[in-house]
Amino acid sequence: MGKIIELTQYKGRKAKPRRYIFRNKIKVGLSTLGFFTILIIFALSILYLTQANRTATYGYEIKE
């Protein structure tokens, strides 16, 4: 579903307004899907490493 932007331009009183219509369509291809998949995997791995590090640190503190 694209956004529709309509611009109107007047050139005097008697002239009819000109209308310009722009439609933005988002195209999602295979490369875009691959990029977002890699981005999501990267974000999830960072979250996993953060949680694993936090758990290991708490375990070390309890052992001490």
A tleap script that builds the chain and sets N, CA, C and O, in Angstrom:
source leaprc.protein.ff14SB
mol = sequence {
  NMET GLY LYS ILE ILE GLU LEU THR GLN TYR
  LYS GLY ARG LYS ALA LYS PRO ARG ARG TYR
  ILE PHE ARG ASN LYS ILE LYS VAL GLY LEU
  SER THR LEU GLY PHE PHE THR ILE LEU ILE
  ILE PHE ALA LEU SER ILE LEU TYR LEU THR
  GLN ALA ASN ARG THR ALA THR TYR GLY TYR
  GLU ILE LYS CGLU
}
set mol.1.N position { 0.848 -1.166 0.000 }
set mol.1.CA position { 0.000 0.000 0.000 }
set mol.1.C position { 0.895 1.230 0.000 }
set mol.1.O position { 1.681 1.428 0.926 }
set mol.2.N position { 0.780 2.051 -1.026 }
set mol.2.CA position { 1.650 3.213 -1.134 }
set mol.2.C position { 0.980 4.476 -0.647 }
set mol.2.O position { -0.244 4.597 -0.622 }
set mol.3.N position { 1.816 5.400 -0.266 }
set mol.3.CA position { 1.308 6.704 0.148 }
set mol.3.C position { 1.095 7.553 -1.095 }
set mol.3.O position { 1.850 7.453 -2.062 }
set mol.4.N position { 0.083 8.374 -1.065 }
set mol.4.CA position { -0.199 9.260 -2.189 }
set mol.4.C position { 0.021 10.686 -1.725 }
set mol.4.O position { -0.569 11.132 -0.740 }
set mol.5.N position { 0.876 11.396 -2.444 }
set mol.5.CA position { 1.151 12.797 -2.140 }
set mol.5.C position { 0.649 13.613 -3.321 }
set mol.5.O position { 1.025 13.355 -4.465 }
set mol.6.N position { -0.186 14.581 -3.051 }
set mol.6.CA position { -0.745 15.399 -4.123 }
set mol.6.C position { -0.317 16.841 -3.921 }
set mol.6.O position { -0.530 17.420 -2.856 }
set mol.7.N position { 0.283 17.413 -4.946 }
set mol.7.CA position { 0.695 18.812 -4.920 }
set mol.7.C position { -0.105 19.571 -5.969 }
set mol.7.O position { -0.323 19.073 -7.073 }
set mol.8.N position { -0.536 20.761 -5.626 }
set mol.8.CA position { -1.295 21.590 -6.553 }
set mol.8.C position { -0.542 22.897 -6.757 }
set mol.8.O position { -0.043 23.497 -5.805 }
set mol.9.N position { -0.469 23.326 -8.011 }
set mol.9.CA position { 0.253 24.550 -8.327 }
set mol.9.C position { -0.662 25.475 -9.132 }
set mol.9.O position { -1.218 25.066 -10.151 }
set mol.10.N position { -0.820 26.723 -8.674 }
set mol.10.CA position { -1.638 27.711 -9.361 }
set mol.10.C position { -0.736 28.698 -10.093 }
set mol.10.O position { 0.273 29.151 -9.553 }
set mol.11.N position { -1.116 29.031 -11.349 }
set mol.11.CA position { -0.356 30.022 -12.115 }
set mol.11.C position { -1.286 31.148 -12.539 }
set mol.11.O position { -1.499 31.372 -13.730 }
set mol.12.N position { -1.822 31.832 -11.589 }
set mol.12.CA position { -2.708 32.940 -11.905 }
set mol.12.C position { -4.157 32.598 -11.610 }
set mol.12.O position { -4.475 31.477 -11.212 }
set mol.13.N position { -5.043 33.588 -11.811 }
set mol.13.CA position { -6.455 33.401 -11.471 }
set mol.13.C position { -7.198 32.555 -12.487 }
set mol.13.O position { -8.024 31.722 -12.112 }
set mol.14.N position { -6.917 32.756 -13.769 }
set mol.14.CA position { -7.701 32.093 -14.797 }
set mol.14.C position { -7.143 30.720 -15.197 }
set mol.14.O position { -7.850 29.922 -15.814 }
set mol.15.N position { -5.919 30.451 -14.860 }
set mol.15.CA position { -5.316 29.176 -15.246 }
set mol.15.C position { -5.813 28.056 -14.333 }
set mol.15.O position { -6.066 28.258 -13.145 }
set mol.16.N position { -5.942 26.894 -14.917 }
set mol.16.CA position { -6.346 25.736 -14.126 }
set mol.16.C position { -5.152 25.256 -13.305 }
set mol.16.O position { -4.010 25.323 -13.759 }
set mol.17.N position { -5.418 24.782 -12.118 }
set mol.17.CA position { -4.295 24.283 -11.296 }
set mol.17.C position { -3.734 22.988 -11.870 }
set mol.17.O position { -4.474 22.137 -12.364 }
set mol.18.N position { -2.437 22.858 -11.795 }
set mol.18.CA position { -1.788 21.625 -12.217 }
set mol.18.C position { -1.665 20.714 -10.997 }
set mol.18.O position { -1.342 21.170 -9.900 }
set mol.19.N position { -1.919 19.463 -11.195 }
set mol.19.CA position { -1.850 18.514 -10.095 }
set mol.19.C position { -0.737 17.509 -10.374 }
set mol.19.O position { -0.661 16.918 -11.451 }
set mol.20.N position { 0.099 17.337 -9.401 }
set mol.20.CA position { 1.166 16.351 -9.485 }
set mol.20.C position { 0.895 15.299 -8.419 }
set mol.20.O position { 0.718 15.629 -7.246 }
set mol.21.N position { 0.863 14.062 -8.818 }
set mol.21.CA position { 0.595 12.979 -7.875 }
set mol.21.C position { 1.813 12.058 -7.849 }
set mol.21.O position { 2.262 11.572 -8.887 }
set mol.22.N position { 2.338 11.827 -6.646 }
set mol.22.CA position { 3.476 10.942 -6.452 }
set mol.22.C position { 3.011 9.739 -5.641 }
set mol.22.O position { 2.367 9.892 -4.603 }
set mol.23.N position { 3.330 8.575 -6.105 }
set mol.23.CA position { 2.983 7.359 -5.371 }
set mol.23.C position { 4.280 6.656 -4.990 }
set mol.23.O position { 5.101 6.329 -5.847 }
set mol.24.N position { 4.448 6.430 -3.689 }
set mol.24.CA position { 5.621 5.715 -3.204 }
set mol.24.C position { 5.262 4.249 -3.006 }
set mol.24.O position { 4.374 3.915 -2.221 }
set mol.25.N position { 5.952 3.393 -3.716 }
set mol.25.CA position { 5.742 1.964 -3.547 }
set mol.25.C position { 7.013 1.362 -2.987 }
set mol.25.O position { 8.104 1.609 -3.499 }
set mol.26.N position { 6.874 0.578 -1.943 }
set mol.26.CA position { 8.016 -0.080 -1.327 }
set mol.26.C position { 8.156 -1.453 -1.968 }
set mol.26.O position { 7.242 -2.276 -1.924 }
set mol.27.N position { 9.313 -1.679 -2.560 }
set mol.27.CA position { 9.566 -2.971 -3.179 }
set mol.27.C position { 10.493 -3.772 -2.266 }
set mol.27.O position { 11.571 -3.308 -1.893 }
set mol.28.N position { 10.066 -4.957 -1.920 }
set mol.28.CA position { 10.863 -5.826 -1.067 }
set mol.28.C position { 11.322 -6.997 -1.913 }
set mol.28.O position { 10.519 -7.812 -2.370 }
set mol.29.N position { 12.620 -7.064 -2.110 }
set mol.29.CA position { 13.186 -8.143 -2.899 }
set mol.29.C position { 13.896 -9.144 -2.014 }
set mol.29.O position { 13.824 -9.075 -0.787 }
set mol.30.N position { 14.571 -10.063 -2.645 }
set mol.30.CA position { 15.276 -11.115 -1.928 }
set mol.30.C position { 16.445 -10.555 -1.125 }
set mol.30.O position { 16.717 -11.023 -0.020 }
set mol.31.N position { 17.137 -9.559 -1.669 }
set mol.31.CA position { 18.273 -8.984 -0.952 }
set mol.31.C position { 17.814 -8.218 0.287 }
set mol.31.O position { 18.487 -8.258 1.317 }
set mol.32.N position { 16.698 -7.531 0.205 }
set mol.32.CA position { 16.161 -6.810 1.357 }
set mol.32.C position { 15.748 -7.790 2.448 }
set mol.32.O position { 16.011 -7.557 3.627 }
set mol.33.N position { 15.109 -8.869 2.061 }
set mol.33.CA position { 14.701 -9.883 3.022 }
set mol.33.C position { 15.913 -10.514 3.691 }
set mol.33.O position { 15.905 -10.746 4.900 }
set mol.34.N position { 16.942 -10.790 2.923 }
set mol.34.CA position { 18.172 -11.352 3.479 }
set mol.34.C position { 18.848 -10.395 4.439 }
set mol.34.O position { 19.335 -10.806 5.492 }
set mol.35.N position { 18.880 -9.106 4.078 }
set mol.35.CA position { 19.496 -8.105 4.944 }
set mol.35.C position { 18.784 -8.025 6.288 }
set mol.35.O position { 19.437 -7.997 7.331 }
set mol.36.N position { 17.451 -7.986 6.277 }
set mol.36.CA position { 16.714 -7.899 7.529 }
set mol.36.C position { 16.830 -9.182 8.343 }
set mol.36.O position { 16.823 -9.136 9.573 }
set mol.37.N position { 16.935 -10.323 7.673 }
set mol.37.CA position { 17.128 -11.581 8.388 }
set mol.37.C position { 18.465 -11.585 9.114 }
set mol.37.O position { 18.541 -11.979 10.278 }
set mol.38.N position { 19.519 -11.149 8.433 }
set mol.38.CA position { 20.837 -11.068 9.067 }
set mol.38.C position { 20.832 -10.055 10.199 }
set mol.38.O position { 21.455 -10.286 11.235 }
set mol.39.N position { 20.147 -8.951 10.022 }
set mol.39.CA position { 20.060 -7.930 11.063 }
set mol.39.C position { 19.353 -8.462 12.308 }
set mol.39.O position { 19.790 -8.197 13.428 }
set mol.40.N position { 18.278 -9.201 12.125 }
set mol.40.CA position { 17.536 -9.766 13.258 }
set mol.40.C position { 18.383 -10.820 13.965 }
set mol.40.O position { 18.410 -10.867 15.195 }
set mol.41.N position { 19.075 -11.666 13.202 }
set mol.41.CA position { 19.939 -12.680 13.812 }
set mol.41.C position { 21.056 -12.014 14.604 }
set mol.41.O position { 21.393 -12.472 15.696 }
set mol.42.N position { 21.633 -10.946 14.076 }
set mol.42.CA position { 22.684 -10.218 14.778 }
set mol.42.C position { 22.164 -9.625 16.094 }
set mol.42.O position { 22.824 -9.731 17.128 }
set mol.43.N position { 20.987 -9.006 16.052 }
set mol.43.CA position { 20.417 -8.399 17.262 }
set mol.43.C position { 20.111 -9.468 18.309 }
set mol.43.O position { 20.372 -9.268 19.495 }
set mol.44.N position { 19.559 -10.600 17.875 }
set mol.44.CA position { 19.250 -11.672 18.829 }
set mol.44.C position { 20.516 -12.280 19.421 }
set mol.44.O position { 20.530 -12.640 20.598 }
set mol.45.N position { 21.569 -12.400 18.637 }
set mol.45.CA position { 22.818 -12.951 19.173 }
set mol.45.C position { 23.456 -11.995 20.177 }
set mol.45.O position { 24.035 -12.442 21.167 }
set mol.46.N position { 23.358 -10.696 19.939 }
set mol.46.CA position { 23.870 -9.717 20.911 }
set mol.46.C position { 23.091 -9.823 22.218 }
set mol.46.O position { 23.683 -9.788 23.297 }
set mol.47.N position { 21.762 -9.953 22.130 }
set mol.47.CA position { 20.956 -10.110 23.343 }
set mol.47.C position { 21.315 -11.395 24.083 }
set mol.47.O position { 21.397 -11.398 25.311 }
set mol.48.N position { 21.530 -12.483 23.348 }
set mol.48.CA position { 21.891 -13.759 23.972 }
set mol.48.C position { 23.239 -13.646 24.679 }
set mol.48.O position { 23.383 -14.102 25.813 }
set mol.49.N position { 24.226 -13.043 24.020 }
set mol.49.CA position { 25.541 -12.892 24.648 }
set mol.49.C position { 25.479 -12.019 25.891 }
set mol.49.O position { 26.172 -12.287 26.872 }
set mol.50.N position { 24.662 -10.984 25.859 }
set mol.50.CA position { 24.503 -10.121 27.027 }
set mol.50.C position { 23.910 -10.900 28.199 }
set mol.50.O position { 24.389 -10.785 29.327 }
set mol.51.N position { 22.880 -11.682 27.937 }
set mol.51.CA position { 22.249 -12.468 29.006 }
set mol.51.C position { 23.195 -13.550 29.530 }
set mol.51.O position { 23.257 -13.774 30.739 }
set mol.52.N position { 23.925 -14.217 28.651 }
set mol.52.CA position { 24.860 -15.257 29.079 }
set mol.52.C position { 25.985 -14.664 29.927 }
set mol.52.O position { 26.395 -15.259 30.924 }
set mol.53.N position { 26.475 -13.510 29.538 }
set mol.53.CA position { 27.531 -12.849 30.305 }
set mol.53.C position { 27.015 -12.427 31.678 }
set mol.53.O position { 27.716 -12.577 32.678 }
set mol.54.N position { 25.796 -11.902 31.728 }
set mol.54.CA position { 25.215 -11.481 32.992 }
set mol.54.C position { 25.020 -12.679 33.928 }
set mol.54.O position { 25.290 -12.578 35.124 }
set mol.55.N position { 24.559 -13.795 33.398 }
set mol.55.CA position { 24.347 -14.995 34.209 }
set mol.55.C position { 25.676 -15.535 34.727 }
set mol.55.O position { 25.769 -15.946 35.883 }
set mol.56.N position { 26.697 -15.537 33.887 }
set mol.56.CA position { 28.014 -16.022 34.307 }
set mol.56.C position { 28.604 -15.124 35.384 }
set mol.56.O position { 29.232 -15.611 36.325 }
set mol.57.N position { 28.409 -13.830 35.253 }
set mol.57.CA position { 28.927 -12.893 36.245 }
set mol.57.C position { 28.236 -13.085 37.588 }
set mol.57.O position { 28.895 -13.072 38.628 }
set mol.58.N position { 26.915 -13.264 37.579 }
set mol.58.CA position { 26.198 -13.489 38.828 }
set mol.58.C position { 26.617 -14.816 39.471 }
set mol.58.O position { 26.717 -14.902 40.695 }
set mol.59.N position { 26.861 -15.839 38.667 }
set mol.59.CA position { 27.295 -17.115 39.201 }
set mol.59.C position { 28.655 -17.005 39.853 }
set mol.59.O position { 28.901 -17.629 40.886 }
set mol.60.N position { 29.547 -16.216 39.263 }
set mol.60.CA position { 30.883 -16.004 39.837 }
set mol.60.C position { 30.782 -15.254 41.152 }
set mol.60.O position { 31.493 -15.582 42.102 }
set mol.61.N position { 29.903 -14.243 41.227 }
set mol.61.CA position { 29.736 -13.476 42.459 }
set mol.61.C position { 29.168 -14.344 43.574 }
set mol.61.O position { 29.574 -14.202 44.727 }
set mol.62.N position { 28.236 -15.240 43.255 }
set mol.62.CA position { 27.647 -16.122 44.274 }
set mol.62.C position { 28.706 -17.091 44.772 }
set mol.62.O position { 28.767 -17.377 45.967 }
set mol.63.N position { 29.538 -17.599 43.877 }
set mol.63.CA position { 30.578 -18.546 44.259 }
set mol.63.C position { 31.574 -17.903 45.198 }
set mol.63.O position { 32.060 -18.553 46.123 }
set mol.64.N position { 31.883 -16.652 44.980 }
set mol.64.CA position { 32.833 -15.924 45.814 }
set mol.64.C position { 32.259 -15.785 47.206 }
set mol.64.O position { 32.897 -15.200 48.082 }
savepdb mol mol.pdb
quit
